[in-house]
Amino acid sequence: MPLLTDTSLEPFIALLKAEGRHAVLDVCCGPGDDGIRFVQAGIHYTGVDPFDGNVRYAVARRLSVSVAEPARLPFADNTFPAVWAVESLAGLTADQADGIVRELERVAEPGAPIAVVLP
């Protein structure tokens, strides 16, 4: 899996397009600001967030978002060709972060780029 050192959205979108990846999972997506940008770039977007208020706001923006904890994602193994999870590890202990990273790897296709910010 590629290691990205620039976690701004534009280089990640460019990477997805260069690799022919047409879908992304956004973990801890908040109100969907990044989701709007993925959709505008032509990338199929799925978001999850643990907070119902964020999900309601993102859904009102016509994004495909549902309530889910990053440590227990409701998707099958190897589902997504890319994962954007730059907010998912904020404020966590090393053990908690390790568990979430394993969950991100589980739902990502083999070799899929996964973007996170390490605490």
Secondary structure, DSSP 8 states (H G I E B T S, - for coil): ----S--SHHHHHHHHHHTT--EEEEET-TTSHHHHHHHHTT-EEEEEES-HHHHHHHHHTT--EEE--TTS-SS-TT-BS-EEETTTTTT--HHHHHHHHHHHHHHB-TT--EEE---
